[in-house]
Amino acid sequence: MTQTEMTRAEANIILFSYGTLQLESVQRASFGRLLEGWADVMPGYSRMMLEITDPDVVRTSGERFHPVVSPSDNPADQVEGMAFRITPDELAAADRYEVSDYKRVEVVLGSGTRAWVYVAA
């Protein structure tokens, strides 16, 4: 089995990204590969921008302002993004990439898929 085949076989975790984890530069730096994913939405949340002060994260993403989401009182609110199938090691890498302004929670996406996502801490 090749490394790519092993990664695909172990990739049984769904991670939803509405921001910089969708960027090629962030995926290559964090996971060592480009992730395969599909478009989905996260209902019940709204999106805003947050200034990031961690120089490593800014260097990796190339962006000082990153999106962040919070639960919304408006049932019509939803956040568009991408769902990616990742490995446990890649989830740990995503945890290391995200700064303390974010926390990881499990949500149900518009498609009905359960996924991990980083929201406002």
Residue pairs with C-beta under 8 A, 6 or more apart in sequence:
1 9
7 33
7 87
10 87
10 88
10 89
11 85
11 86
11 87
11 90
12 85
12 87
13 85
13 86
13 87
13 88
13 90
13 91
13 116
14 83
14 84
14 85
14 86
14 113
14 114
14 115
14 116
15 21
15 83
15 84
15 86
15 90
15 91
15 94
15 115
15 116
15 117
16 40
16 42
16 81
16 82
16 83
16 84
16 107
16 109
16 115
16 116
16 117
17 37
17 81
17 82
17 83
17 84
17 117
18 42
18 47
18 67
18 69
18 79
18 80
18 81
18 117
19 66
19 67
19 68
19 81
20 26
20 61
20 63
20 66
20 67
21 27
21 30
21 84
21 94
21 97
21 118
22 37
22 81
22 82
23 61
23 62
24 34
25 60
25 61
25 62
26 60
26 61
26 97
27 33
27 34
27 35
28 34
29 60
29 97
30 60
30 90
30 93
30 94
30 96
30 97
31 86
31 90
31 93
31 94
35 84
35 85
35 86
35 90
36 84
36 85
37 82
37 83
37 84
37 85
38 82
38 83
39 80
39 81
39 82
39 83
40 81
40 82
40 83
40 109
40 110
40 111
40 113
40 115
41 78
41 79
41 80
41 81
41 109
41 110
42 69
42 78
42 79
42 81
42 107
42 109
42 110
42 117
43 75
43 77
43 78
43 109
43 110
44 71
44 72
44 75
44 77
44 78
45 69
45 70
45 71
45 72
45 77
45 78
45 79
45 107
45 119
46 69
46 70
46 72
46 74
46 77
46 79
47 67
47 68
47 69
47 79
48 67
48 68
48 69
48 70
49 65
49 66
49 67
49 68
50 65
50 66
50 67
50 68
50 101
50 120
51 64
51 65
52 58
52 61
52 63
52 64
52 65
52 66
52 99
52 101
53 99
54 99
57 66
57 97
57 99
58 64
60 97
68 101
68 102
68 118
68 119
68 120
69 79
69 117
69 119
69 120
70 119
70 120
71 119
78 110
83 109
83 111
83 113
83 115
86 94
91 116
94 104
94 118
95 104
98 104
98 118
100 121
101 120
101 121
102 118
102 119
102 120
102 121
103 118
103 119
103 120
103 121
104 116
104 117
104 118
105 116
105 117
105 118
105 119
106 114
106 115
106 116
106 117
107 114
107 115
107 116
107 117
108 114
108 115
109 115
